C-alpha cells in the first residue's frame, strides 16, 4: 500500500523544521504494524490531501489511514521530540 499525504504549503511553512520527515517516519511505523508493505510519502502541495494507492480495500484502508493520521497529529508532542 502507498499513502500520499499532502500538506498545504502555508501550513508546511508554519510547521517546525524536520516535522515532515518526523511525520513520515511516525506514519510508516504505525502503518507497518498492520500493513507490512506500507510506503508513506508526505509532501507539500497547494491543498491538504490524502491518497491511498495499491490497496485491496481502498475505502476501508483510507478510512483507517485517516483515523491513524488524526491520532498521529493529536499525539505530535509525544513523537515529534524523538
mmCIF file as gemmi writes it, N, C-alpha and C atoms, coordinates in Angstrom:
data_model
loop_
_atom_site.group_PDB
_atom_site.id
_atom_site.type_symbol
_atom_site.label_atom_id
_atom_site.label_alt_id
_atom_site.label_comp_id
_atom_site.label_asym_id
_atom_site.label_entity_id
_atom_site.label_seq_id
_atom_site.pdbx_PDB_ins_code
_atom_site.Cartn_x
_atom_site.Cartn_y
_atom_site.Cartn_z
_atom_site.occupancy
_atom_site.B_iso_or_equiv
_atom_site.pdbx_formal_charge
_atom_site.auth_seq_id
_atom_site.auth_asym_id
_atom_site.pdbx_PDB_model_num
ATOM 1 N N . UNK Axp A 1 ? 0.84 -1.165 0 1 0 ? 1 A 1
ATOM 2 C CA . UNK Axp A 1 ? 0 0 0 1 0 ? 1 A 1
ATOM 3 C C . UNK Axp A 1 ? 0.892 1.237 0 1 0 ? 1 A 1
ATOM 4 N N . UNK Axp A 2 ? 0.42 2.244 -0.699 1 0 ? 2 A 1
ATOM 5 C CA . UNK Axp A 2 ? 1.142 3.514 -0.752 1 0 ? 2 A 1
ATOM 6 C C . UNK Axp A 2 ? 0.209 4.609 -0.262 1 0 ? 2 A 1
ATOM 7 N N . UNK Axp A 3 ? 0.691 5.405 0.692 1 0 ? 3 A 1
ATOM 8 C CA . UNK Axp A 3 ? -0.086 6.505 1.257 1 0 ? 3 A 1
ATOM 9 C C . UNK Axp A 3 ? 0.625 7.807 0.905 1 0 ? 3 A 1
ATOM 10 N N . UNK Axp A 4 ? -0.111 8.722 0.314 1 0 ? 4 A 1
ATOM 11 C CA . UNK Axp A 4 ? 0.43 10.037 -0.016 1 0 ? 4 A 1
ATOM 12 C C . UNK Axp A 4 ? -0.34 11.086 0.776 1 0 ? 4 A 1
ATOM 13 N N . UNK Axp A 5 ? 0.39 11.834 1.589 1 0 ? 5 A 1
ATOM 14 C CA . UNK Axp A 5 ? -0.197 12.882 2.417 1 0 ? 5 A 1
ATOM 15 C C . UNK Axp A 5 ? 0.308 14.212 1.877 1 0 ? 5 A 1
ATOM 16 N N . UNK Axp A 6 ? -0.622 15.076 1.509 1 0 ? 6 A 1
ATOM 17 C CA . UNK Axp A 6 ? -0.268 16.407 1.016 1 0 ? 6 A 1
ATOM 18 C C . UNK Axp A 6 ? -0.612 17.424 2.088 1 0 ? 6 A 1
ATOM 19 N N . UNK Axp A 7 ? 0.343 18.302 2.366 1 0 ? 7 A 1
ATOM 20 C CA . UNK Axp A 7 ? 0.14 19.366 3.346 1 0 ? 7 A 1
ATOM 21 C C . UNK Axp A 7 ? 0.219 20.697 2.601 1 0 ? 7 A 1
ATOM 22 N N . UNK Axp A 8 ? -0.767 21.547 2.831 1 0 ? 8 A 1
ATOM 23 C CA . UNK Axp A 8 ? -0.787 22.854 2.169 1 0 ? 8 A 1
ATOM 24 C C . UNK Axp A 8 ? 0.502 23.606 2.492 1 0 ? 8 A 1
ATOM 25 N N . UNK Axp A 9 ? 1.056 24.247 1.481 1 0 ? 9 A 1
ATOM 26 C CA . UNK Axp A 9 ? 2.344 24.944 1.638 1 0 ? 9 A 1
ATOM 27 C C . UNK Axp A 9 ? 2.336 25.928 2.807 1 0 ? 9 A 1
ATOM 28 N N . UNK Axp A 10 ? 1.238 26.667 2.985 1 0 ? 10 A 1
ATOM 29 C CA . UNK Axp A 10 ? 1.161 27.638 4.076 1 0 ? 10 A 1
ATOM 30 C C . UNK Axp A 10 ? 1.298 26.945 5.426 1 0 ? 10 A 1
ATOM 31 N N . UNK Axp A 11 ? 0.631 25.804 5.576 1 0 ? 11 A 1
ATOM 32 C CA . UNK Axp A 11 ? 0.726 25.042 6.825 1 0 ? 11 A 1
ATOM 33 C C . UNK Axp A 11 ? 2.123 24.467 7.002 1 0 ? 11 A 1
ATOM 34 N N . UNK Axp A 12 ? 2.698 23.955 5.921 1 0 ? 12 A 1
ATOM 35 C CA . UNK Axp A 12 ? 4.029 23.352 5.995 1 0 ? 12 A 1
ATOM 36 C C . UNK Axp A 12 ? 5.073 24.377 6.417 1 0 ? 12 A 1
ATOM 37 N N . UNK Axp A 13 ? 4.944 25.62 5.925 1 0 ? 13 A 1
ATOM 38 C CA . UNK Axp A 13 ? 5.895 26.672 6.288 1 0 ? 13 A 1
ATOM 39 C C . UNK Axp A 13 ? 5.82 26.993 7.78 1 0 ? 13 A 1
ATOM 40 N N . UNK Axp A 14 ? 4.624 26.849 8.362 1 0 ? 14 A 1
ATOM 41 C CA . UNK Axp A 14 ? 4.433 27.159 9.781 1 0 ? 14 A 1
ATOM 42 C C . UNK Axp A 14 ? 4.864 26.011 10.704 1 0 ? 14 A 1
ATOM 43 N N . UNK Axp A 15 ? 5.099 24.845 10.133 1 0 ? 15 A 1
ATOM 44 C CA . UNK Axp A 15 ? 5.484 23.684 10.942 1 0 ? 15 A 1
ATOM 45 C C . UNK Axp A 15 ? 6.956 23.774 11.338 1 0 ? 15 A 1
ATOM 46 N N . UNK Axp A 16 ? 7.311 23.224 12.509 1 0 ? 16 A 1
ATOM 47 C CA . UNK Axp A 16 ? 8.72 23.225 12.916 1 0 ? 16 A 1
ATOM 48 C C . UNK Axp A 16 ? 9.592 22.459 11.917 1 0 ? 16 A 1
ATOM 49 N N . UNK Axp A 17 ? 10.84 22.86 11.851 1 0 ? 17 A 1
ATOM 50 C CA . UNK Axp A 17 ? 11.796 22.207 10.947 1 0 ? 17 A 1
ATOM 51 C C . UNK Axp A 17 ? 11.904 20.719 11.297 1 0 ? 17 A 1
ATOM 52 N N . UNK Axp A 18 ? 11.888 19.887 10.284 1 0 ? 18 A 1
ATOM 53 C CA . UNK Axp A 18 ? 12.003 18.443 10.481 1 0 ? 18 A 1
ATOM 54 C C . UNK Axp A 18 ? 10.686 17.732 10.737 1 0 ? 18 A 1
ATOM 55 N N . UNK Axp A 19 ? 9.593 18.48 10.801 1 0 ? 19 A 1
ATOM 56 C CA . UNK Axp A 19 ? 8.317 17.849 11.136 1 0 ? 19 A 1
ATOM 57 C C . UNK Axp A 19 ? 7.769 16.975 10.011 1 0 ? 19 A 1
ATOM 58 N N . UNK Axp A 20 ? 8.025 17.328 8.766 1 0 ? 20 A 1
ATOM 59 C CA . UNK Axp A 20 ? 7.531 16.493 7.658 1 0 ? 20 A 1
ATOM 60 C C . UNK Axp A 20 ? 8.239 15.145 7.678 1 0 ? 20 A 1
ATOM 61 N N . UNK Axp A 21 ? 9.532 15.146 7.892 1 0 ? 21 A 1
ATOM 62 C CA . UNK Axp A 21 ? 10.283 13.89 7.972 1 0 ? 21 A 1
ATOM 63 C C . UNK Axp A 21 ? 9.829 13.064 9.181 1 0 ? 21 A 1
ATOM 64 N N . UNK Axp A 22 ? 9.613 13.75 10.311 1 0 ? 22 A 1
ATOM 65 C CA . UNK Axp A 22 ? 9.167 13.044 11.516 1 0 ? 22 A 1
ATOM 66 C C . UNK Axp A 22 ? 7.776 12.444 11.316 1 0 ? 22 A 1
ATOM 67 N N . UNK Axp A 23 ? 6.895 13.186 10.656 1 0 ? 23 A 1
ATOM 68 C CA . UNK Axp A 23 ? 5.547 12.684 10.364 1 0 ? 23 A 1
ATOM 69 C C . UNK Axp A 23 ? 5.628 11.46 9.464 1 0 ? 23 A 1
ATOM 70 N N . UNK Axp A 24 ? 6.47 11.526 8.458 1 0 ? 24 A 1
ATOM 71 C CA . UNK Axp A 24 ? 6.641 10.389 7.549 1 0 ? 24 A 1
ATOM 72 C C . UNK Axp A 24 ? 7.073 9.149 8.317 1 0 ? 24 A 1
ATOM 73 N N . UNK Axp A 25 ? 8.068 9.287 9.165 1 0 ? 25 A 1
ATOM 74 C CA . UNK Axp A 25 ? 8.587 8.137 9.925 1 0 ? 25 A 1
ATOM 75 C C . UNK Axp A 25 ? 7.549 7.59 10.904 1 0 ? 25 A 1
ATOM 76 N N . UNK Axp A 26 ? 6.799 8.472 11.557 1 0 ? 26 A 1
ATOM 77 C CA . UNK Axp A 26 ? 5.778 8.014 12.509 1 0 ? 26 A 1
ATOM 78 C C . UNK Axp A 26 ? 4.653 7.281 11.787 1 0 ? 26 A 1
ATOM 79 N N . UNK Axp A 27 ? 4.242 7.781 10.624 1 0 ? 27 A 1
ATOM 80 C CA . UNK Axp A 27 ? 3.191 7.103 9.864 1 0 ? 27 A 1
ATOM 81 C C . UNK Axp A 27 ? 3.677 5.745 9.368 1 0 ? 27 A 1
ATOM 82 N N . UNK Axp A 28 ? 4.917 5.662 8.9 1 0 ? 28 A 1
ATOM 83 C CA . UNK Axp A 28 ? 5.463 4.374 8.465 1 0 ? 28 A 1
ATOM 84 C C . UNK Axp A 28 ? 5.469 3.387 9.625 1 0 ? 28 A 1
ATOM 85 N N . UNK Axp A 29 ? 5.926 3.851 10.768 1 0 ? 29 A 1
ATOM 86 C CA . UNK Axp A 29 ? 5.991 2.99 11.963 1 0 ? 29 A 1
ATOM 87 C C . UNK Axp A 29 ? 4.61 2.441 12.32 1 0 ? 29 A 1
ATOM 88 N N . UNK Axp A 30 ? 3.628 3.314 12.361 1 0 ? 30 A 1
ATOM 89 C CA . UNK Axp A 30 ? 2.279 2.877 12.763 1 0 ? 30 A 1
ATOM 90 C C . UNK Axp A 30 ? 1.585 2.05 11.689 1 0 ? 30 A 1
ATOM 91 N N . UNK Axp A 31 ? 1.746 2.416 10.44 1 0 ? 31 A 1
ATOM 92 C CA . UNK Axp A 31 ? 1.114 1.644 9.371 1 0 ? 31 A 1
ATOM 93 C C . UNK Axp A 31 ? 1.743 0.269 9.209 1 0 ? 31 A 1
ATOM 94 N N . UNK Axp A 32 ? 3.034 0.177 9.445 1 0 ? 32 A 1
ATOM 95 C CA . UNK Axp A 32 ? 3.737 -1.103 9.287 1 0 ? 32 A 1
ATOM 96 C C . UNK Axp A 32 ? 3.231 -2.171 10.247 1 0 ? 32 A 1
ATOM 97 N N . UNK Axp A 33 ? 2.633 -1.757 11.339 1 0 ? 33 A 1
ATOM 98 C CA . UNK Axp A 33 ? 2.067 -2.725 12.282 1 0 ? 33 A 1
ATOM 99 C C . UNK Axp A 33 ? 0.902 -3.494 11.647 1 0 ? 33 A 1
ATOM 100 N N . UNK Axp A 34 ? 0.221 -2.867 10.707 1 0 ? 34 A 1
ATOM 101 C CA . UNK Axp A 34 ? -0.936 -3.502 10.051 1 0 ? 34 A 1
ATOM 102 C C . UNK Axp A 34 ? -0.662 -3.879 8.595 1 0 ? 34 A 1
ATOM 103 N N . UNK Axp A 35 ? 0.167 -3.086 7.918 1 0 ? 35 A 1
ATOM 104 C CA . UNK Axp A 35 ? 0.466 -3.304 6.506 1 0 ? 35 A 1
ATOM 105 C C . UNK Axp A 35 ? 1.983 -3.397 6.346 1 0 ? 35 A 1
ATOM 106 N N . UNK Axp A 36 ? 2.493 -4.592 6.124 1 0 ? 36 A 1
ATOM 107 C CA . UNK Axp A 36 ? 3.947 -4.755 6.058 1 0 ? 36 A 1
ATOM 108 C C . UNK Axp A 36 ? 4.583 -4.091 4.855 1 0 ? 36 A 1
ATOM 109 N N . UNK Axp A 37 ? 3.804 -3.832 3.815 1 0 ? 37 A 1
ATOM 110 C CA . UNK Axp A 37 ? 4.352 -3.216 2.609 1 0 ? 37 A 1
ATOM 111 C C . UNK Axp A 37 ? 4.042 -1.721 2.51 1 0 ? 37 A 1
ATOM 112 N N . UNK Axp A 38 ? 3.727 -1.09 3.635 1 0 ? 38 A 1
ATOM 113 C CA . UNK Axp A 38 ? 3.32 0.316 3.634 1 0 ? 38 A 1
ATOM 114 C C . UNK Axp A 38 ? 4.453 1.243 3.196 1 0 ? 38 A 1
ATOM 115 N N . UNK Axp A 39 ? 4.103 2.156 2.316 1 0 ? 39 A 1
ATOM 116 C CA . UNK Axp A 39 ? 5.015 3.203 1.854 1 0 ? 39 A 1
ATOM 117 C C . UNK Axp A 39 ? 4.293 4.524 2.096 1 0 ? 39 A 1
ATOM 118 N N . UNK Axp A 40 ? 4.985 5.487 2.7 1 0 ? 40 A 1
ATOM 119 C CA . UNK Axp A 40 ? 4.367 6.772 3.022 1 0 ? 40 A 1
ATOM 120 C C . UNK Axp A 40 ? 5.174 7.896 2.394 1 0 ? 40 A 1
ATOM 121 N N . UNK Axp A 41 ? 4.472 8.784 1.736 1 0 ? 41 A 1
ATOM 122 C CA . UNK Axp A 41 ? 5.084 9.973 1.155 1 0 ? 41 A 1
ATOM 123 C C . UNK Axp A 41 ? 4.319 11.176 1.699 1 0 ? 41 A 1
ATOM 124 N N . UNK Axp A 42 ? 5.05 12.098 2.322 1 0 ? 42 A 1
ATOM 125 C CA . UNK Axp A 42 ? 4.458 13.34 2.799 1 0 ? 42 A 1
ATOM 126 C C . UNK Axp A 42 ? 5.09 14.458 1.982 1 0 ? 42 A 1
ATOM 127 N N . UNK Axp A 43 ? 4.232 15.279 1.379 1 0 ? 43 A 1
ATOM 128 C CA . UNK Axp A 43 ? 4.739 16.338 0.505 1 0 ? 43 A 1
ATOM 129 C C . UNK Axp A 43 ? 3.922 17.6 0.688 1 0 ? 43 A 1
ATOM 130 N N . UNK Axp A 44 ? 4.48 18.709 0.237 1 0 ? 44 A 1
ATOM 131 C CA . UNK Axp A 44 ? 3.723 19.952 0.245 1 0 ? 44 A 1
ATOM 132 C C . UNK Axp A 44 ? 2.99 20.08 -1.082 1 0 ? 44 A 1
ATOM 133 N N . UNK Axp A 45 ? 1.856 20.756 -1.027 1 0 ? 45 A 1
ATOM 134 C CA . UNK Axp A 45 ? 1.032 20.945 -2.219 1 0 ? 45 A 1
ATOM 135 C C . UNK Axp A 45 ? 0.197 22.204 -2.023 1 0 ? 45 A 1
ATOM 136 N N . UNK Axp A 46 ? -0.623 22.515 -2.99 1 0 ? 46 A 1
ATOM 137 C CA . UNK Axp A 46 ? -1.463 23.705 -2.861 1 0 ? 46 A 1
ATOM 138 C C . UNK Axp A 46 ? -2.592 23.493 -1.846 1 0 ? 46 A 1
ATOM 139 N N . UNK Axp A 47 ? -3.002 22.243 -1.649 1 0 ? 47 A 1
ATOM 140 C CA . UNK Axp A 47 ? -4.073 21.92 -0.699 1 0 ? 47 A 1
ATOM 141 C C . UNK Axp A 47 ? -3.714 20.674 0.098 1 0 ? 47 A 1
ATOM 142 N N . UNK Axp A 48 ? -4.37 20.525 1.254 1 0 ? 48 A 1
ATOM 143 C CA . UNK Axp A 48 ? -4.22 19.298 2.027 1 0 ? 48 A 1
ATOM 144 C C . UNK Axp A 48 ? -4.894 18.158 1.267 1 0 ? 48 A 1
ATOM 145 N N . UNK Axp A 49 ? -4.358 16.953 1.433 1 0 ? 49 A 1
ATOM 146 C CA . UNK Axp A 49 ? -4.966 15.81 0.774 1 0 ? 49 A 1
ATOM 147 C C . UNK Axp A 49 ? -4.408 14.497 1.274 1 0 ? 49 A 1
ATOM 148 N N . UNK Axp A 50 ? -5.135 13.44 1.007 1 0 ? 50 A 1
ATOM 149 C CA . UNK Axp A 50 ? -4.729 12.093 1.39 1 0 ? 50 A 1
ATOM 150 C C . UNK Axp A 50 ? -5.134 11.137 0.285 1 0 ? 50 A 1
ATOM 151 N N . UNK Axp A 51 ? -4.189 10.35 -0.182 1 0 ? 51 A 1
ATOM 152 C CA . UNK Axp A 51 ? -4.466 9.332 -1.189 1 0 ? 51 A 1
ATOM 153 C C . UNK Axp A 51 ? -3.944 8 -0.692 1 0 ? 51 A 1
ATOM 154 N N . UNK Axp A 52 ? -4.728 6.952 -0.904 1 0 ? 52 A 1
ATOM 155 C CA . UNK Axp A 52 ? -4.308 5.59 -0.593 1 0 ? 52 A 1
ATOM 156 C C . UNK Axp A 52 ? -4.316 4.826 -1.905 1 0 ? 52 A 1
ATOM 157 N N . UNK Axp A 53 ? -3.143 4.338 -2.286 1 0 ? 53 A 1
ATOM 158 C CA . UNK Axp A 53 ? -2.978 3.652 -3.565 1 0 ? 53 A 1
ATOM 159 C C . UNK Axp A 53 ? -2.506 2.223 -3.323 1 0 ? 53 A 1
ATOM 160 N N . UNK Axp A 54 ? -2.661 1.384 -4.337 1 0 ? 54 A 1
ATOM 161 C CA . UNK Axp A 54 ? -2.232 -0.016 -4.274 1 0 ? 54 A 1
ATOM 162 C C . UNK Axp A 54 ? -2.797 -0.739 -3.054 1 0 ? 54 A 1
ATOM 163 N N . UNK Axp A 55 ? -4.1 -0.634 -2.881 1 0 ? 55 A 1
ATOM 164 C CA . UNK Axp A 55 ? -4.778 -1.231 -1.739 1 0 ? 55 A 1
ATOM 165 C C . UNK Axp A 55 ? -5.927 -2.104 -2.233 1 0 ? 55 A 1
ATOM 166 N N . UNK Axp A 56 ? -6.116 -3.248 -1.619 1 0 ? 56 A 1
ATOM 167 C CA . UNK Axp A 56 ? -7.211 -4.15 -1.997 1 0 ? 56 A 1
ATOM 168 C C . UNK Axp A 56 ? -8.565 -3.577 -1.564 1 0 ? 56 A 1
ATOM 169 N N . UNK Axp A 57 ? -8.602 -2.903 -0.417 1 0 ? 57 A 1
ATOM 170 C CA . UNK Axp A 57 ? -9.834 -2.326 0.127 1 0 ? 57 A 1
ATOM 171 C C . UNK Axp A 57 ? -9.635 -0.814 0.274 1 0 ? 57 A 1
ATOM 172 N N . UNK Axp A 58 ? -9.688 -0.098 -0.835 1 0 ? 58 A 1
ATOM 173 C CA . UNK Axp A 58 ? -9.36 1.337 -0.822 1 0 ? 58 A 1
ATOM 174 C C . UNK Axp A 58 ? -10.19 2.133 0.175 1 0 ? 58 A 1
ATOM 175 N N . UNK Axp A 59 ? -11.49 1.941 0.202 1 0 ? 59 A 1
ATOM 176 C CA . UNK Axp A 59 ? -12.347 2.711 1.104 1 0 ? 59 A 1
ATOM 177 C C . UNK Axp A 59 ? -12.043 2.392 2.568 1 0 ? 59 A 1
ATOM 178 N N . UNK Axp A 60 ? -11.982 1.122 2.905 1 0 ? 60 A 1
ATOM 179 C CA . UNK Axp A 60 ? -11.696 0.715 4.28 1 0 ? 60 A 1
ATOM 180 C C . UNK Axp A 60 ? -10.306 1.143 4.717 1 0 ? 60 A 1
ATOM 181 N N . UNK Axp A 61 ? -9.335 0.959 3.839 1 0 ? 61 A 1
ATOM 182 C CA . UNK Axp A 61 ? -7.965 1.336 4.174 1 0 ? 61 A 1
ATOM 183 C C . UNK Axp A 61 ? -7.827 2.851 4.3 1 0 ? 61 A 1
ATOM 184 N N . UNK Axp A 62 ? -8.501 3.593 3.433 1 0 ? 62 A 1
ATOM 185 C CA . UNK Axp A 62 ? -8.416 5.054 3.507 1 0 ? 62 A 1
ATOM 186 C C . UNK Axp A 62 ? -9.03 5.549 4.816 1 0 ? 62 A 1
ATOM 187 N N . UNK Axp A 63 ? -10.134 4.961 5.216 1 0 ? 63 A 1
ATOM 188 C CA . UNK Axp A 63 ? -10.771 5.337 6.479 1 0 ? 63 A 1
ATOM 189 C C . UNK Axp A 63 ? -9.822 5.059 7.651 1 0 ? 63 A 1
ATOM 190 N N . UNK Axp A 64 ? -9.169 3.891 7.626 1 0 ? 64 A 1
ATOM 191 C CA . UNK Axp A 64 ? -8.208 3.548 8.679 1 0 ? 64 A 1
ATOM 192 C C . UNK Axp A 64 ? -7.045 4.546 8.688 1 0 ? 64 A 1
ATOM 193 N N . UNK Axp A 65 ? -6.513 4.876 7.53 1 0 ? 65 A 1
ATOM 194 C CA . UNK Axp A 65 ? -5.379 5.804 7.437 1 0 ? 65 A 1
ATOM 195 C C . UNK Axp A 65 ? -5.796 7.192 7.921 1 0 ? 65 A 1
ATOM 196 N N . UNK Axp A 66 ? -6.998 7.633 7.596 1 0 ? 66 A 1
ATOM 197 C CA . UNK Axp A 66 ? -7.479 8.935 8.058 1 0 ? 66 A 1
ATOM 198 C C . UNK Axp A 66 ? -7.539 8.979 9.58 1 0 ? 66 A 1
ATOM 199 N N . UNK Axp A 67 ? -8.066 7.915 10.18 1 0 ? 67 A 1
ATOM 200 C CA . UNK Axp A 67 ? -8.141 7.849 11.64 1 0 ? 67 A 1
ATOM 201 C C . UNK Axp A 67 ? -6.743 7.818 12.253 1 0 ? 67 A 1
ATOM 202 N N . UNK Axp A 68 ? -5.859 7.053 11.656 1 0 ? 68 A 1
ATOM 203 C CA . UNK Axp A 68 ? -4.489 6.96 12.146 1 0 ? 68 A 1
ATOM 204 C C . UNK Axp A 68 ? -3.782 8.311 12.028 1 0 ? 68 A 1
ATOM 205 N N . UNK Axp A 69 ? -3.959 8.989 10.909 1 0 ? 69 A 1
ATOM 206 C CA . UNK Axp A 69 ? -3.345 10.295 10.711 1 0 ? 69 A 1
ATOM 207 C C . UNK Axp A 69 ? -3.845 11.287 11.759 1 0 ? 69 A 1
ATOM 208 N N . UNK Axp A 70 ? -5.128 11.237 12.067 1 0 ? 70 A 1
ATOM 209 C CA . UNK Axp A 70 ? -5.693 12.109 13.1 1 0 ? 70 A 1
ATOM 210 C C . UNK Axp A 70 ? -5.032 11.825 14.453 1 0 ? 70 A 1
ATOM 211 N N . UNK Axp A 71 ? -4.876 10.553 14.79 1 0 ? 71 A 1
ATOM 212 C CA . UNK Axp A 71 ? -4.212 10.172 16.044 1 0 ? 71 A 1
ATOM 213 C C . UNK Axp A 71 ? -2.774 10.677 16.075 1 0 ? 71 A 1
ATOM 214 N N . UNK Axp A 72 ? -2.075 10.541 14.958 1 0 ? 72 A 1
ATOM 215 C CA . UNK Axp A 72 ? -0.681 10.976 14.882 1 0 ? 72 A 1
ATOM 216 C C . UNK Axp A 72 ? -0.587 12.482 15.093 1 0 ? 72 A 1
ATOM 217 N N . UNK Axp A 73 ? -1.455 13.266 14.434 1 0 ? 73 A 1
ATOM 218 C CA . UNK Axp A 73 ? -1.434 14.723 14.611 1 0 ? 73 A 1
ATOM 219 C C . UNK Axp A 73 ? -1.702 15.089 16.064 1 0 ? 73 A 1
ATOM 220 N N . UNK Axp A 74 ? -2.694 14.406 16.671 1 0 ? 74 A 1
ATOM 221 C CA . UNK Axp A 74 ? -3.066 14.736 18.047 1 0 ? 74 A 1
ATOM 222 C C . UNK Axp A 74 ? -1.984 14.357 19.05 1 0 ? 74 A 1
ATOM 223 N N . UNK Axp A 75 ? -1.131 13.412 18.706 1 0 ? 75 A 1
ATOM 224 C CA . UNK Axp A 75 ? -0.077 12.977 19.623 1 0 ? 75 A 1
ATOM 225 C C . UNK Axp A 75 ? 1.302 13.491 19.203 1 0 ? 75 A 1
ATOM 226 N N . UNK Axp A 76 ? 1.353 14.547 18.412 1 0 ? 76 A 1
ATOM 227 C CA . UNK Axp A 76 ? 2.628 15.049 17.884 1 0 ? 76 A 1
ATOM 228 C C . UNK Axp A 76 ? 3.616 15.401 18.984 1 0 ? 76 A 1
ATOM 229 N N . UNK Axp A 77 ? 3.143 15.872 20.126 1 0 ? 77 A 1
ATOM 230 C CA . UNK Axp A 77 ? 4.052 16.188 21.224 1 0 ? 77 A 1
ATOM 231 C C . UNK Axp A 77 ? 4.806 14.965 21.703 1 0 ? 77 A 1
ATOM 232 N N . UNK Axp A 78 ? 4.208 13.794 21.581 1 0 ? 78 A 1
ATOM 233 C CA . UNK Axp A 78 ? 4.839 12.565 22.041 1 0 ? 78 A 1
ATOM 234 C C . UNK Axp A 78 ? 5.921 12.068 21.085 1 0 ? 78 A 1
ATOM 235 N N . UNK Axp A 79 ? 5.685 12.12 19.802 1 0 ? 79 A 1
ATOM 236 C CA . UNK Axp A 79 ? 6.627 11.522 18.843 1 0 ? 79 A 1
ATOM 237 C C . UNK Axp A 79 ? 7.542 12.525 18.154 1 0 ? 79 A 1
ATOM 238 N N . UNK Axp A 80 ? 7.167 13.797 18.084 1 0 ? 80 A 1
ATOM 239 C CA . UNK Axp A 80 ? 7.997 14.736 17.334 1 0 ? 80 A 1
ATOM 240 C C . UNK Axp A 80 ? 9.335 15.006 18.011 1 0 ? 80 A 1
ATOM 241 N N . UNK Axp A 81 ? 9.394 14.947 19.307 1 0 ? 81 A 1
ATOM 242 C CA . UNK Axp A 81 ? 10.642 15.263 20.02 1 0 ? 81 A 1
ATOM 243 C C . UNK Axp A 81 ? 11.643 14.11 19.991 1 0 ? 81 A 1
ATOM 244 N N . UNK Axp A 82 ? 11.23 12.941 19.505 1 0 ? 82 A 1
ATOM 245 C CA . UNK Axp A 82 ? 12.142 11.783 19.489 1 0 ? 82 A 1
ATOM 246 C C . UNK Axp A 82 ? 13.245 11.944 18.501 1 0 ? 82 A 1
